[in-house]
Amino acid sequence: MTRLLLLAVVLLAAGCASRPAHLLPEDDLTDDAWSLTDHTGAPFAFPADVAGRPALVTAIYTHCPDVCIMTMANQRRIRDALGADTARVAFVTLTFDPARDTPEVLAAHAALWRTGPGWRLATADTTTTGRLMRRLGIRSEVSARDTLDDGTPTYSIAHTDKLLLLDADGRVVETYGGSAAPPDMVVADTRALLP
């Protein structure tokens, strides 16, 4: 049994030999599949639909007054810093607030942030969203409820602030703070995964 384990480690290391040591796989997401809908209303199979290229994955909710705005702004900085390599990288922004973040709401958010091609904002039903967030280690819970002047109920969500880097095989290889990850570091790590 020990020899088999050692062989598995050697094979994994050989397959990742060309990348920096800190970008070794932490979690293989391809052992599961999530049926999502992107901001255009198109079906989005995650992570299968981003296979074949590195992916930068974040989670937000569009009604967020602070951290999610900083996360989106940081993703824009990373995208801009990638320059010509942007077309070789997938950007995925997931919502953990599917009740409010419909594809139409996400489309407006994508337009606001000028996300462009190769950046998909995605939602799903509550069960799928919860399962995916748990798998990615993203926690969220309603932290405050209120009522707007027009009588509409509203709420705020406390949540994890993460940016995940996936390799072309759908494996998580690095985790950063979503709103605070230094763009130069994320860009260097992402480029190290490009063929």
Secondary structure, 3 states (H helix, E strand, C coil): CHHHHHHHHHHHHHHCCCCCHHHCCCEEHHHCCEEEEECCCCEEEECHHHCCCCEEEEEECCCCCCHHHHHHHHHHHHHHHHHHHHHHCEEEEEECCCCCCCHHHHHHHHHHHCCCCCEEEEECCHHHHHHHHHHHCCCEEEEEEEECCCCCEEEEEEECCEEEEECCCCEEEEEEECCCCCHHHHHHHHHHCCC
